[in-house]
Amino acid sequence: MQDDLTRLTATQMLVRLRSGATTIERLVRACLARIEARDADVLAWSYLDPDAAIRAAREMDKQPDKGTLHGLPIGLKDIFDTAEMPTQHNSPLYVGSRPGLDAACVGTLRAAGALILGKTDTSEFAGMGRLAATRNPHDLARTPGGSSSGSAASVADFQVPLALGTQTGGSLIRPASYCGVYAFKPTWNAVSAEGVKLGSTTLDTVGWYGRCVADLDLLADVYDLHDDAAPVPRPLSGLRIAVHRLGYTVDPACEAALASAADRLAAAGVDVSWIDLSEVLGPLDGLWPVIFGLEGHAALLNLARSRPETLHPSFMNRVKNTPGYTRAQLVAAYDAAARSRVAFDRIADGFDAVLTVSAPDEAPAEKTAGNNRTNRDWTMLHVPCVNVPAGVGPAGMPVGLTLTGPRFSDRKVLCVAAALAPVIDV
């Protein structure tokens, strides 16, 4: 019974809870049993208190439904402040640190009745430095991707149904591709990042992992994401999808997944058009490191000044601006990104969604967060992105595809993803 519960999607779990078919305590115990059986290998969690989780579940079982997520266990990337759990950022500077307050987005989850199960492992400060200890649950010799490593792996390994992460370059979407789960990166700043450790104020975006698009929609509802016009579900034959003609090299497995999905969509009646986005993405080339570097200088300056001996050299290099980026380059990067956002919104508005690759490769068999080449442009554009699993590559590892659209078309992109997922997720 416990294993059956852990294999359910978040939406299915909520149906069981609301109907009385199971209790919150049984569900939490099932998740904890799965974690006990698997996490010595997967290493997804940086903090977990099973006794506290069971006590919280028992108390919630005594209460009337507090909100739409009442009793649903959720994991948090360990850069989100939590009132009753440590927030350690995978950094020696924050071992055992307890901020005493919830991040705004965590408070919103609690208000909806969510049960915060624990904290998931991350790359240090969700950036460079120390990588998460987490392994890919499909092959323990391979990376789950970073920096939201534990969040992606815990959902993929059926240890928790939903988990929050963040993205600065590709830290939500790439791990989802590597681990074979659904993920959503909303429009930048659509979800409050107050109480989240930020390394880049104009790039960092709060998002989440689930096991289907309906699971992603659950949290989109909780965070009150809405478009100016509510999306209207349409049959596949009524959808227009632009497929991104890649302007960079990716592994053949990823290129083949994109082409195969486009063919299947066309065969299902979708109006598929291959488009060249070089006029939008070309001007962004080389700009992400400038923004990441100089905004990181500001974000990490206090730690570099107060604890330089314990701050990882990669972060010290950002504070020292080792590459020598200038303020003029930063202004030029901001301006170019702003122009490309307008240009992309204009092009994407003519379609129901744009389809592209989620990662440049299958999960590598090495200790790495992975390459963000296929993600960072979309992050700079501030657009919503959904990872949809799209089969496996020759190494037997998951491959994912991204659906995106104009800024603040979050619910439309999710609606389209729900329609296309049965064709893409093979």
C-alpha positions in Angstrom: 0.0 0.0 0.0 2.8 2.4 0.9 4.6 1.8 -2.4 1.3 2.3 -4.3 0.9 5.7 -2.5 4.3 6.9 -3.5 3.7 6.0 -7.1 0.7 8.3 -7.3 0.9 11.8 -8.8 0.2 14.7 -6.5 -3.2 15.2 -7.9 -4.0 11.5 -7.3 -2.8 11.8 -3.8 -5.1 14.7 -3.1 -8.0 12.7 -4.4 -7.2 9.9 -2.0 -6.8 12.2 0.9 -10.1 14.1 0.2 -12.1 10.9 -0.2 -10.8 9.4 3.0 -9.2 6.5 1.1 -6.0 7.3 2.9 -4.7 9.6 5.7 -2.0 12.2 5.7 0.0 10.1 8.2 -0.2 7.0 5.9 1.0 9.1 3.0 3.8 10.7 4.9 4.9 7.3 6.2 4.9 5.9 2.7 7.2 8.7 1.5 9.5 8.2 4.5 9.6 4.5 3.9 10.6 5.1 0.3 13.2 7.6 1.4 14.6 5.1 3.9 14.8 2.4 1.2 16.4 4.5 -1.4 18.0 7.7 -0.2 21.2 6.1 1.0 21.9 5.7 -2.7 20.1 8.7 -4.2 21.1 11.2 -1.5 18.4 13.7 -2.4 17.9 15.2 1.1 20.0 17.6 3.1 17.6 17.7 6.0 14.8 15.4 7.1 13.2 14.8 10.5 10.9 11.8 10.1 9.5 12.0 13.6 8.6 15.7 13.2 7.0 14.9 9.8 4.8 12.2 11.3 3.8 14.4 14.2 2.8 17.1 11.7 0.8 14.6 9.6 -1.1 13.4 12.7 -2.0 16.9 13.6 -3.2 17.7 10.1 -5.3 14.6 10.1 -7.2 16.0 13.1 -7.9 19.3 11.3 -10.4 20.2 8.6 -8.9 20.9 5.2 -6.8 24.0 5.5 -6.4 24.5 1.8 -6.1 23.0 -1.6 -2.9 21.1 -0.7 -4.0 20.0 2.7 -1.6 17.2 3.9 0.4 17.0 0.6 4.1 16.4 1.3 6.5 18.8 -0.5 10.3 19.1 -0.7 12.2 22.4 -0.7 15.5 23.1 -2.3 17.8 24.0 0.6 18.1 27.7 -0.3 14.5 28.5 0.7 14.3 29.8 4.3 12.2 27.7 6.6 11.0 28.6 10.1 11.4 25.2 11.7 14.2 23.6 9.6 17.8 24.6 8.8 18.6 26.4 5.6 22.2 25.5 4.8 22.7 26.3 1.1 25.2 23.3 0.9 27.8 25.8 2.4 30.1 25.5 5.3 29.1 29.0 6.3 25.5 28.0 7.0 25.8 24.5 8.6 22.9 24.2 11.0 21.7 27.8 10.3 18.0 28.3 11.2 16.6 31.6 9.8 13.4 31.3 11.9 11.2 32.6 9.1 9.6 31.0 6.0 10.4 32.3 2.6 7.3 34.0 1.1 6.7 31.1 -1.4 7.0 28.6 1.5 4.5 30.6 3.6 2.1 30.4 0.6 2.5 26.7 0.5 1.7 26.3 4.2 -1.3 28.6 3.9 -2.6 26.1 1.2 -2.1 23.2 3.6 1.1 21.7 2.3 3.2 19.6 4.6 6.9 20.6 4.2 8.7 17.2 4.3 12.3 18.4 4.3 15.1 20.2 2.4 16.6 18.8 -0.7 20.3 19.0 -1.6 21.6 21.7 -4.0 24.8 23.0 -5.5 26.4 25.5 -3.1 24.2 28.7 -3.0 22.5 27.2 -6.1 25.5 28.3 -8.1 28.9 26.9 -8.5 31.2 25.7 -5.7 30.3 22.4 -4.1 28.0 20.2 -6.0 25.1 18.4 -4.4 25.8 14.8 -3.3 22.7 13.7 -5.1 22.8 11.0 -7.7 20.5 10.3 -10.7 17.9 7.7 -9.6 17.9 6.1 -13.0 21.6 5.5 -12.9 23.5 6.2 -9.7 26.8 6.7 -11.7 25.2 9.7 -13.5 24.4 13.3 -12.4 20.8 14.4 -11.7 21.9 17.9 -12.9 22.1 21.0 -10.9 21.6 23.1 -9.0 18.1 21.8 -8.1 19.6 18.3 -7.9 17.8 16.9 -4.8 14.4 18.3 -5.8 14.4 16.7 -9.2 15.8 13.4 -8.0 13.4 13.1 -5.1 10.4 13.6 -7.3 11.8 11.2 -10.0 12.5 8.5 -7.3 9.0 8.7 -5.9 10.2 10.0 -2.6 8.0 13.1 -2.6 5.3 14.2 -5.2 6.3 17.8 -5.5 9.4 19.9 -4.8 10.5 23.5 -5.3 13.6 24.5 -7.0 15.1 27.6 -8.7 16.7 28.5 -12.0 19.5 31.0 -12.8 20.7 29.4 -16.0 19.1 25.9 -16.4 18.8 24.7 -12.8 15.2 23.6 -13.0 14.7 22.5 -16.5 18.0 20.6 -17.1 17.6 18.4 -14.0 14.1 17.6 -15.0 15.3 16.5 -18.4 18.1 14.4 -16.8 15.8 12.8 -14.2 12.7 12.4 -16.5 10.2 14.5 -14.5 7.9 17.4 -15.3 9.1 20.9 -14.3 7.8 24.4 -14.5 9.9 27.6 -14.6 7.3 30.4 -14.4 7.8 33.9 -15.9 10.5 35.6 -14.0 9.3 37.3 -10.8 5.8 35.8 -11.1 6.5 34.0 -7.8 8.0 35.9 -4.9 11.7 35.1 -4.2 11.7 36.8 -0.9 13.5 34.6 1.6 15.3 32.7 -1.2 19.1 33.0 -1.5 19.6 34.9 -4.8 22.8 34.9 -6.8 21.3 37.0 -9.7 18.3 39.3 -9.1 17.3 39.5 -12.8 17.7 35.7 -13.6 16.8 33.7 -10.5 13.3 32.2 -10.7 11.3 30.0 -8.3 9.8 26.9 -9.9 8.8 23.3 -9.2 8.8 19.6 -10.1 5.9 17.2 -10.4 5.0 13.9 -12.2 2.5 15.4 -14.7 1.3 18.7 -16.0 -1.7 18.6 -13.6 0.8 18.5 -10.7 2.5 21.6 -12.0 -0.9 23.3 -12.4 -1.6 22.6 -8.7 1.1 25.0 -7.6 0.3 27.5 -10.4 -3.1 27.7 -8.7 -1.6 28.1 -5.2 0.7 30.9 -6.4 -2.2 32.6 -8.2 -0.5 32.6 -11.6 -2.9 33.8 -14.2 -2.7 35.2 -17.8 -4.6 38.3 -18.9 -6.9 36.0 -20.9 -7.6 32.5 -19.4 -6.5 29.8 -21.8 -9.1 27.7 -23.5 -8.2 24.0 -24.0 -8.4 23.1 -27.7 -8.0 19.9 -29.7 -4.6 19.0 -31.1 -5.8 19.9 -34.6 -6.4 23.5 -33.4 -2.9 24.1 -32.0 0.0 25.9 -33.7 3.4 24.9 -32.4 6.7 26.5 -33.5 9.7 24.1 -33.3 13.0 25.9 -32.6 15.5 25.2 -35.3 18.5 24.9 -33.1 21.3 27.3 -33.6 23.8 25.3 -31.5 25.0 21.8 -31.3 23.4 19.2 -29.0 23.8 15.5 -28.6 22.1 13.5 -31.5 19.8 12.0 -28.9 18.3 15.4 -28.0 18.1 16.5 -31.6 16.4 13.3 -32.5 13.9 13.6 -29.6 12.9 17.1 -30.9 12.5 16.0 -34.5 10.6 12.8 -33.5 8.2 14.8 -31.2 7.6 17.3 -34.1 6.8 14.4 -36.4 4.4 12.8 -33.9 2.7 16.1 -33.2 2.2 16.7 -36.9 0.8 13.2 -37.4 -1.6 13.9 -34.5 -3.0 17.0 -36.4 -0.9 19.7 -34.8 0.1 22.6 -37.1 3.9 22.3 -36.7 6.3 25.0 -38.1 10.1 24.9 -37.8 11.3 28.4 -37.1 14.7 30.2 -37.0 15.0 32.3 -33.8 18.6 33.6 -34.5 17.3 37.2 -34.6 16.2 36.8 -31.0 18.8 34.5 -29.5 21.8 35.6 -31.5 22.1 39.0 -29.7 22.1 37.1 -26.4 25.3 35.2 -27.1 27.9 35.7 -24.4 25.6 37.9 -22.2 24.6 35.4 -19.5 28.0 35.1 -17.9 28.2 38.9 -17.7 24.9 39.2 -15.9 25.6 36.1 -13.7 29.0 37.3 -12.8 28.4 40.9 -11.9 25.0 40.3 -10.2 26.8 37.6 -8.3 29.4 40.1 -7.2 26.7 42.1 -5.4 25.0 39.1 -4.0 28.1 37.5 -2.5 30.1 40.6 -1.4 29.0 40.3 2.3 30.2 36.7 2.5 33.5 37.5 0.7 34.2 40.3 3.1 33.2 38.5 6.3 34.2 34.9 5.7 36.6 34.8 2.8 38.4 31.7 4.1 35.3 29.6 3.9 33.8 30.9 0.7 34.4 28.6 -2.3 37.0 30.0 -4.8 34.4 30.1 -7.6 32.3 32.6 -5.6 35.4 34.6 -4.6 36.2 34.9 -8.4 32.7 36.3 -9.0 33.2 38.9 -6.2 36.7 39.7 -7.5 35.3 39.9 -11.1 38.1 37.7 -12.3 36.9 37.8 -15.9 37.0 41.6 -15.8 33.5 42.4 -16.9 32.7 46.1 -17.1 29.6 48.0 -16.0 29.2 49.1 -19.7 29.0 45.4 -20.6 26.4 44.8 -18.0 24.3 47.7 -19.2 24.6 46.5 -22.8 23.6 43.0 -21.7 20.5 44.3 -19.9 19.5 46.3 -23.0 20.1 43.5 -25.4 18.1 41.1 -23.2 15.2 43.6 -23.0 15.1 44.0 -26.8 15.2 40.2 -27.3 12.3 39.8 -24.8 10.1 42.1 -26.9 11.2 40.4 -30.1 10.5 36.9 -28.8 7.1 37.8 -27.3 6.1 39.2 -30.7 7.2 36.0 -32.6 5.9 33.5 -30.0 2.5 35.3 -29.8 1.8 33.9 -33.2 1.9 30.3 -31.9 0.3 28.4 -29.0 3.8 27.4 -27.8 7.4 27.1 -28.9 9.1 23.6 -28.6 12.8 23.2 -28.0 15.3 20.9 -26.3 15.6 20.9 -22.5 19.3 19.9 -22.2 22.2 19.4 -24.6 22.7 15.8 -23.6 21.6 12.8 -21.6 22.7 13.0 -17.9 26.6 12.7 -18.0 28.3 9.9 -16.1 30.4 12.4 -14.1 30.1 14.8 -11.2 28.7 17.9 -12.9 25.7 20.2 -12.7 25.5 20.1 -16.5 25.7 22.6 -19.3 23.1 25.4 -19.4 23.6 26.2 -23.0 20.1 25.2 -24.0 18.4 27.0 -21.1 20.1 30.2 -20.3 18.7 32.2 -23.2 15.1 31.3 -22.1 16.0 32.3 -18.5 17.3 35.7 -19.8 14.1 36.1 -21.8 12.1 35.7 -18.5 9.6 33.4 -20.3 7.7 30.4 -18.8 9.2 27.0 -19.5 7.7 23.5 -19.0 9.9 20.4 -19.3 8.0 17.4 -20.7 9.8 14.0 -20.7 10.3 12.7 -24.2 11.6 9.2 -24.0 15.2 8.0 -23.5 18.4 8.3 -25.4 20.9 5.6 -26.4 22.4 5.5 -22.9 18.9 4.6 -21.5 18.6 8.0 -19.8 15.7 10.4 -19.9 15.5 13.2 -22.5 13.2 16.1 -22.1 11.7 18.9 -24.3 10.7 22.4 -23.3 7.5 24.2 -24.2 7.7 28.0 -23.8 5.8 31.1 -24.8 5.7 34.9 -24.2 6.1 36.4 -20.8 3.1 35.9 -18.5 1.6 33.3 -20.7 2.2 30.8 -17.9 -1.2 29.2 -17.8 -1.4 29.0 -21.6 1.9 27.2 -21.8 0.8 24.8 -19.1 -2.5 24.2 -20.9 -0.7 23.5 -24.1 1.7 21.2 -22.3 -1.2 19.2 -20.9 -2.6 18.7 -24.4 0.8 17.8 -26.0 2.2 15.7 -23.2 0.5 12.4 -24.2 2.1 12.7 -27.7 5.6 13.9 -26.5 5.9 11.8 -23.3 6.6 8.4 -24.9 
